[in-house]
């Protein structure tokens, strides 16, 4: 043992003479060191690099989510890149190239300008025009026998988006073709989350119908998807709750009679405002339950390393990115303690220490938050009220399922023609 220790000490002493045995030991020693360093760096590189060794960090408090979605002093191109990389799957599924999948600030400017223009045009026509378009779609699509509730709400919402925002002719939106498009978008959305390649024929069929209805836009899906995909679920959930709660139903009835911004925000003695109902839907059932960002990997290195070596190691280790997730659903529930999982629009009733409906995270936060965050809840309320007005139990009735679903959980929910 003493001889081995002496040999090791001599190896570490570069000036000491050594025999052939010591030379072999020296070579073996340094071989183990080199292999160990290599394995350690390889593991670290996999640990901190992109696919297939992807780290996923999940944040569930408001402060953590704010830091992820709206980090201070971060250039806009870095924020855009973090969102675009996380949404790459949508390029393959839908062949879209809007700001949701692009890191280019000019693309962001163009997308926001287009969205601002169509929303401003709809605002100029007013809530009553939106109500008229929604009522026309509902009357047009109500079944002679029955129709799945989610299919119906998807079709009505798509009709509103196509007519009020994109200028389609109402009479051209035949229900069977609209269902083909909405089902197709849902299918591609689900496939985008898997490794299965999306069928090109399905996207071609969707775009064929969109080009007939909206011929003056080259890629209508870039506006249809963000306007429709989350909106229909908010509407379906609001209608489902109103159908089983007389006070909520009464709030929507009053709003349908007087579709004004003042009535949208108005509480009564025991009746919530429709704004409060939609806000509670967005809180308890956010359309985007999780918002993801792809964050570039950063590997901390010891400060004593020479700058050249540190730079070389970083260029090798800090490749790719990892996913960080804002758990919107959890954050919006835990903020209300024991009642966070209960649907209660009256929690927003203005009172001492409560200025009404709080800001929520469903529309994201900061510079990349949704442009339609003020407009969309009013539209959801208008369509919900119009559906409840016509599906009133007389001509048509809503049959409830076992639970209120999100994108796919509407089994058993049916709108049925009331023959009696």
Residue pairs with C-beta under 8 A, 6 or more apart in sequence:
7 18
7 21
7 22
7 25
8 25
8 29
10 16
10 17
10 18
10 22
11 18
11 22
11 25
11 26
11 29
18 26
41 313
41 316
41 317
44 299
44 317
45 316
45 317
45 319
46 53
47 53
47 55
48 55
48 297
48 299
48 317
48 318
48 322
49 297
49 317
49 318
49 319
49 320
50 297
50 319
50 320
50 321
50 322
51 320
54 322
54 323
55 322
55 323
56 322
56 323
56 324
56 325
57 322
57 323
57 324
57 325
58 324
58 325
58 327
59 65
59 67
59 68
59 324
59 325
59 326
59 327
59 331
60 327
60 330
60 331
60 334
61 331
61 334
62 331
62 335
62 361
64 326
65 291
65 326
65 327
65 328
65 331
65 361
65 365
66 365
66 366
68 293
68 324
68 326
69 291
69 293
69 326
69 364
69 365
69 366
69 368
69 369
70 365
70 366
70 367
70 368
71 79
76 105
76 108
76 367
77 103
77 104
77 105
79 366
79 367
79 368
80 99
80 102
80 103
80 104
80 105
80 108
80 368
81 103
81 294
82 293
82 294
82 295
82 321
83 100
83 293
83 294
83 368
84 100
84 101
84 102
84 103
85 103
85 294
85 321
86 292
86 293
86 294
86 323
87 100
87 101
87 292
88 101
89 192
89 193
90 96
90 100
90 101
90 192
90 225
91 97
91 101
92 192
92 197
92 198
93 188
93 189
93 191
93 192
93 198
93 203
94 185
94 188
94 192
94 203
94 221
94 225
95 203
95 219
95 221
96 219
96 221
96 222
96 225
97 107
97 219
97 222
98 107
98 111
98 222
99 107
99 108
99 110
99 111
99 112
100 111
100 226
102 108
111 222
112 371
114 223
115 223
115 226
115 371
115 372
116 371
118 165
118 166
118 223
119 165
119 371
119 372
119 375
121 165
122 129
122 130
122 164
122 165
122 375
123 375
125 164
127 259
127 260
127 261
127 378
127 382
128 259
129 164
130 160
130 164
130 259
130 379
130 382
130 383
131 256
131 259
131 382
131 385
131 386
133 159
133 160
133 163
133 164
133 170
134 156
134 159
134 160
134 382
134 383
134 386
134 387
135 386
135 389
135 390
136 159
136 170
137 155
137 156
137 159
137 160
137 163
137 170
137 173
138 156
138 386
138 387
138 390
138 391
139 390
140 159
140 170
140 173
140 175
141 147
141 152
141 155
141 156
141 159
141 175
141 178
142 152
142 390
142 391
142 395
142 396
142 415
142 417
143 152
143 396
143 415
143 416
143 417
144 417
145 416
145 417
146 414
146 415
146 416
146 417
147 414
147 415
148 410
148 413
148 414
148 415
149 236
149 240
149 398
149 399
149 401
149 410
149 413
149 414
149 415
150 232
150 236
150 405
150 410
150 413
151 179
151 182
151 183
152 415
153 232
153 235
153 236
153 239
153 387
154 179
154 182
154 186
154 228
154 232
155 175
155 178
155 179
155 182
156 232
156 235
156 383
156 387
157 228
157 231
157 232
157 235
157 383
158 173
158 178
158 181
158 182
158 224
158 228
158 232
159 170
159 173
159 178
160 379
160 383
161 223
161 224
161 227
161 228
161 231
162 168
162 173
162 213
162 214
162 224
163 169
163 170
163 173
165 223
165 227
166 213
166 214
166 217
166 220
166 223
166 224
167 214
167 216
168 213
168 214
169 213
172 212
172 213
173 213
177 209
180 205
180 206
180 209
181 206
181 209
181 210
182 228
184 202
184 203
184 205
184 206
185 206
185 221
185 224
185 225
185 228
185 229
186 407
187 202
188 198
188 202
188 203
188 206
189 229
189 407
191 197
191 198
192 198
206 221
207 220
207 221
210 217
210 220
210 221
210 224
211 220
214 220
217 223
226 370
227 372
229 287
230 287
230 288
231 287
231 376
231 379
231 380
233 285
233 287
233 406
233 407
234 278
234 281
234 282
234 285
234 287
234 376
234 377
234 380
235 380
235 383
235 384
235 387
236 405
236 410
237 281
237 285
237 404
238 252
238 277
238 278
238 281
238 380
238 381
238 384
239 384
239 387
239 388
239 391
239 398
240 398
240 400
240 404
240 413
241 248
241 277
241 281
241 343
241 404
242 248
242 249
242 251
242 252
242 277
242 384
242 388
243 249
243 388
243 398
243 400
244 400
247 270
247 271
247 272
248 271
248 272
248 277
248 345
249 388
250 271
251 268
251 271
251 272
251 273
251 274
251 277
252 274
252 277
252 381
252 384
252 385
252 388
252 389
253 385
253 388
253 389
254 263
254 266
254 268
254 271
255 263
255 264
255 274
255 381
255 382
255 385
256 385
256 386
256 388
256 389
259 382
259 385
261 378
263 274
264 273
264 274
264 275
264 378
264 381
265 273
265 275
265 356
266 273
267 273
267 276
267 349
267 350
272 280
272 345
272 346
272 348
272 349
273 345
273 348
274 381
274 384
274 385
275 348
275 357
275 377
275 378
275 381
276 345
276 346
276 347
276 348
276 349
276 357
277 345
277 381
278 377
278 380
278 381
278 384
279 345
279 348
279 357
279 358
279 360
279 377
280 343
280 344
280 345
280 347
280 348
281 380
282 360
282 362
282 363
282 377
283 332
283 333
283 360
283 362
284 332
284 333
284 341
284 343
285 329
285 404
285 406
286 328
286 329
286 332
286 360
286 361
286 362
287 362
288 328
288 362
288 364
289 327
289 328
289 329
289 406
290 325
290 326
290 327
290 328
290 329
291 325
291 326
291 328
291 364
292 323
292 324
292 325
292 326
293 323
293 324
293 325
293 326
294 321
294 322
294 323
294 324
295 321
295 322
295 323
295 324
296 318
296 321
297 317
297 318
297 319
297 320
297 321
297 322
298 318
299 313
299 314
299 317
299 318
301 310
301 313
301 314
305 313
326 361
328 361
328 362
331 361
332 340
332 360
332 361
332 362
333 340
333 341
334 340
336 347
339 347
348 354
348 356
348 357
348 358
349 356
350 356
363 369
363 370
363 372
363 373
363 376
364 370
370 376
390 396
391 397
391 398
391 415
393 418
394 418
395 417
395 418
396 415
396 416
396 417
396 418
397 415
397 416
397 418
398 413
398 414
398 415
398 416
399 412
399 413
399 414
399 415
399 416
400 412
400 413
401 410
401 411
401 412
401 413
401 414
402 411
402 412
403 409
405 411
405 413
